Each structure stands twice: as C-alpha cells, then as structure tokens.
C-alpha cells in the first residue's frame, strides 16, 4: 500500500515537498503499525497453540 502511494505520488502533479512529506508519513505509519500487527498476530498464534495443546 505504501509503495503504491509513493509511486503514484511521483507521477502526480504535486511538488517535491509534498511527495517527500507523503513518503515520510507513510514510512512513519509503517514503522508504527508493522510491529503492532506482528505482536498481535504472534499473541493470537500463541493462544491457538496453547488451546490446541490443552485439547489433547
């Protein structure tokens, strides 16, 4: 998603400052969201593994 926004930003009519700001904000959002999502998925996987062991 960020890659799409960056590529289309370079082909649009906006200035260099706007493109740079867009790129920077997407990178900040990705830097925040990726660890949060990874932690959430890891917790969910751990819970499933624990419940599968208990069911045996």
Long-range contacts (C-beta under 8 A, 24 or more apart in sequence): 2-26, 2-27, 2-29, 2-30
